[in-house]
Amino acid sequence: MQTLSSMSSISRRDLLKTGGALVVSFAFGAVLPRRSAAQSPTADGDLAKMLDPSEVDSFLAIHADGSVTLYTGKVDIGTGLRIAVAQMAAEELGVPAERISVVDGDTGLCPDQGGTGGSTGLTRGGVEVRQAAATARKALLTLGAAQLNRPAADLTIADGQVRPLAGGSGIGIAALLGERRFSVKVDPRAPLTAPARYTVVGKPLLRPEVPDKCTGRHVYVQDFSLPGMLHARVIRPPTVGAKLVSVDESSIRSIPGIPDVRVVRIDSFLAVVSKDEWAAVRAATALKSTWSDWQGLPGNDGLVRYLRDGAIDRDEAVVSRGDPAAAMPGAAKKLSATYFWPSQSHASLGPSCAVADVRADGATIWSASQGTHGLRNNLARVFGLPVAKVRVVFLEGSGSYGTNGSDYVAADAVLLSKTIGQPVRVQWTRQDEHRWDPKGPQQLLDLQAGLDSTGRIVAWDTQMWLPATRPGGRAYLAAEAAGIAQERGQNAGALAQNGDPPYAAENVRVLVHWLKETPLVPSNLRAPGKIANVFAVESFTDELAAAAGVDPVAFRLSRLTDPRAIDALTRATTTFGWRARTSPNPQARQGNLLTGRGVAYMRYKQAENYIAMVMDVAVDPASGRIAVRRVVCAHDCGLVVNPDALRNQIEGCIVQTLSRTLHEEVKFDRSRVTSADWASYPILTFPEAPAIDVILIDRPDQPLLGAGEAATAPVAAALANAVFDATGARLRTVPFTPERVKAALRSNG
Amino acid sequence: MATYAFRLNGRSVSVDSWDPGQPLLYLLRGALGLHGPKFGCGLEQCGACTVLVDKQATRSCTMPVSRAAGRDITTLEGLGTIEKPHSVQAAFIAEQAAQCGYCTNGMIMTAAALLSRTPKPTLEQVKQGLAGNLCRCGTHTRILRAVMRASQPPPRVALRRATPKQSEGGV
């Protein structure tokens, strides 16, 4: 009864989170196994909740009061996924969205729909829930037809009731179902509500958790606790690969009045654990330990050379049309340029945290991971736990934007709880998060292109140097330090997309040099690879336009044929008030500032969102500072589910990527990451916040596309192009620090 | 183990600590059970831990409990509730000025202190007033709109924006 007793001490929202199974079990008490969560809280099967993604019951439950719970393996990390999924299901079920709650990412309650990455939250998560809801609708109409003695075709569902289309009294869906499961397979052909009839999808419904977030009631993983829980801090090695030589436990006893602290050492894994969180903090700081020397990093200096000369795992031509090498010599104009994007941190505002309760009969982990099912599988494999007895319960953390420290800290907590036999909460420090989150990788790109005498792109060659992908789970820091055998997979997402121009071009090649070794553990960071690739491709496109003596928008429009692409670019430039001329800006000077505008366009992954972005900037040549004054973004992601949550994501994509472009670079020396806090890894601040103008292009007749990351991709290029327009200087290395800007202005004469 | 007494969200409380240097944040989130203030850095760099101490926005991650004794402390929970939100909270909700929301505590508390000193700030004053608060999700434009909204006379504050404008020029 651990979970039940522990729930009594936690809040209503936790009850929902941890006890969703109970709600279901009580609602379906007549047909669900009574033992449910009461016996073992950890085993998926014991929760008596369907998890098979081919079953309707895996995705939704209708309760006795007519309210609905949806279950999705995708998680809401502040993106609005929960309200959007509820809106999509509401539309099919005929139940008001406010009567629908969503449980996300709990492996004991939610079907595995893959990790929440690549903007698949709605495209897969929401779409699968929607199909289950459409199947449920069909089943409810069939049940209603029997009860009301009318053909199902004459019935509809509205306000939670199956009713005759022609009017008259209906019957509540809960009464129809009689507190039973649907016990029906998801029908991929169950008809969906026609977009023309949408009443909920497309509305800017408010995200229900925002009031809680604004009043201190929202329970983050950092806020979660269990009875008897201990607080832990892990002492990470002072350098990346150091081994623990010795620990002086007496060093913490000199702290006056400190409550009991236990030092846990497993090989080179070192932690302090206490009932008192502050005691753990003090002890972690005071504990004296000695570590072996380690100098296995190349350091930032000379990194471009390091990557270019790095051992290649394999070369892969991800795009190959025609023969650019053969076509290039005949080009009238030839250009080449090198672009560099540095390693960057997810830099979550709150350091990662997890709570683990590992017992003889199973384990429960509370985590903000974006991939709770994958985390469960990996934790089970690495720590020798039967996967069916491991449950990962998702609780929101600080925004993660990919794989931040959440999975690592969960492994820390599991190792400690397993070792101690008590529930353990591990809270990383600011320095832990900055130093040890797996990083967005460095990206080096060489571009070459040729224009013929009429300005056609007759050859285009992109080469990129990227960390190789290796199968298997990413090695946990805790297991590595503790000497536990594990896989050493490496995957930082689809890094190689958008390396080719989205414009008419002959003879195009994108060649990826997958590198065997790169500094720092790479991971997926929002829009993996695409931000740097579009930065290079769209900056280079601007260089081509300037070389051709053509207005940058006209240059692009004349090479686009897809009407949605043209529409996005036209709307963005029209709203901005773009006037055709070549860059640089002949009238750039405004007082002491140089002003200009820049444009970038891309189609995300060359297959999804159409996004055009225009920026207005002012550069102070004396200080080298760039001020982004206005950003206009036209955004077409097909069907819009919740326009306000979508705008929030787009605005966030823009501002966060401006931060990454202007400020962010993970610095490291031969031994360790030296960007360890907000002073050494600055991010954008309020005085730099631009005005943002988002134009949503809603296409209800088109499939919905994800929007959690796409609008990040054109940001850096639009900014670089605007700086070029303002100054005539081309920035090809991120971040655009004042020093780099001044250097570019100097070399530009 | 010493005991420290102070006002907290309008009530007198006392709390024990073995370390006079223990930051107030740990006691608020621990023994006092208030999770509005967040641990972000412990370095006074991000503002997620902000509380009001005698109406001043203060970083609780480094403020020793010994300095809290006798003071009047307000956390996000004490500023207002869902049922009776403070005008800044109401404006943040109306503008949906949060993504992950981890920084929201610091934004609201800092803005509330700012507006109590400067009830009608310019946008530039709000930007400067929040310059020491970090938001990683990039919700800046909405946060600025929310603070400006909170500084407007009440009749202009509507809790729900029925249909967001097609095109919103910044803040």
Interface residues (C-beta under 8 A of the other chain):
Chain A: I77 G78 T79 P204 L206 R207 E209 V210 P211 D212 K213 C214 T215 G216 R217 H218 V219 Y220 Q222 D223 I255 P256 G257 I258 P259 D276 E277 W278 A279 V281 R282 A347 S348 L349 G350 P351 E396 G397 S398 G399 Y401 Q427 T429 R430 T575 R630 P643 D644 A645 R647 N648 Q649 E651 G652 C653 I654 V655 Q656 T657 L658 S659 D677 W678 A679 I683 L684 T685 F686 P687 A689 P690 A691 I692 D693 V694 I695 L696
Chain B: M1 S17 W18 D19 Q22 P23 Y26 R29 G30 L34 H35 G36 P37 K38 F39 G40 C41 G42 L43 Q45 C46 A48 T75 L76 E77 G80 T81 I82 P85 Q89 F92 I93 Q96 A98 Q99 C100 G101 Y102 C103 T104 N105 I108 V126 K127 Q128 L130 A131 G132 N133 L134 C135 R136 C137 G138 T139 H140 T141 R142 I143 L144 R160 R161 A162 T163 P164 Q166 S167 E168 G169 G170 V171
